[in-house]
Amino acid sequence: MAEQSRLGRDVYLALAAVGWADGKLDQDEADAIVRAAADEGLELEEIAEIEAATKEPIDLGVIDRKALSKEDRLYVYGVACWIARMDGVVSDEEKATLKKLAEALKVPERPREVVDSIVDAVAELSGDSRPSRYDLHALRVIIGERLAAAEARRKHA
């Protein structure tokens, strides 16, 4: 697996926008976004800005995906899917926002389906989909492993 690049502030702002898509961002969802940003090692000022975005609705806006690898883009989409599911219901607004995010990240439909299944698998592995128990690192590792396996298959085909 290649070295994972560091996800920037804009990624977590986009995740907050996904969380707000249904008109409310639950505290669990907000905490998960801020925790993921902190785990990524972002600067305190960036984390404060992300935390602010979890308190007031923001727009999805434009994501600068030039700095994101394919693995990063799939991971961001996976975290967004997980955040959208946290309250137990994925609203039509959240589905539309996830689709917009996937398009902004240039993630085609088939990889979206694969990432969705990985999100489910990680939730099952952790035994709990709550933010304090959900293993974001495992999500990233599994996405990286699946992507590497798919690329290896393509090379040998």
Residue pairs with C-beta under 8 A, 6 or more apart in sequence:
1 71
1 141
1 144
1 145
1 148
2 69
2 71
2 144
2 148
4 69
4 71
4 72
4 140
4 144
5 67
5 68
5 69
5 72
6 40
6 41
7 40
7 68
7 72
7 75
7 76
8 42
8 46
8 64
8 67
9 37
9 42
9 46
9 49
9 50
10 61
10 63
10 64
11 63
11 68
11 72
11 76
12 33
12 34
12 36
12 37
12 40
12 42
12 46
12 50
12 53
13 49
13 50
13 53
13 58
13 61
14 60
14 61
14 63
14 76
14 80
14 101
14 104
15 33
15 36
15 76
15 79
15 80
15 83
16 25
16 30
16 33
16 50
16 53
16 54
16 58
17 53
17 57
17 58
17 59
17 60
17 61
17 97
17 101
18 60
18 80
18 83
18 84
18 94
18 97
18 98
18 101
19 25
19 26
19 29
19 30
19 33
19 54
19 83
19 84
20 57
20 58
21 84
21 91
21 93
21 94
21 96
21 97
21 98
22 87
22 89
22 91
22 93
22 94
23 57
23 93
25 54
25 57
26 86
26 87
28 86
28 87
28 130
28 131
29 54
29 83
29 86
29 87
29 131
30 51
30 54
30 55
31 131
31 132
32 82
32 83
32 86
32 131
32 134
33 50
33 54
33 83
34 47
34 50
34 51
34 54
35 131
35 136
36 79
36 136
37 46
37 47
37 50
38 47
39 136
39 137
42 50
60 97
60 100
60 101
60 104
62 104
63 101
63 104
63 105
65 73
65 104
65 105
65 106
68 76
68 105
70 147
71 140
71 143
71 144
71 147
73 105
73 106
73 107
74 107
74 111
74 115
74 143
74 147
75 139
75 140
75 143
76 101
76 105
77 98
77 101
77 102
77 105
77 107
77 112
77 115
78 115
78 118
78 119
78 139
78 143
79 136
79 139
80 98
80 101
81 98
81 115
81 116
81 119
82 119
82 122
82 123
82 129
82 134
82 139
84 90
84 94
84 95
84 97
84 98
85 119
85 129
86 129
86 130
86 131
90 98
102 112
107 115
114 146
115 143
118 139
118 142
118 143
118 146
119 139
121 142
122 134
122 135
122 138
122 139
122 142
123 129
123 134
125 135
125 138
126 133
126 134
126 135
126 138
127 133
128 134
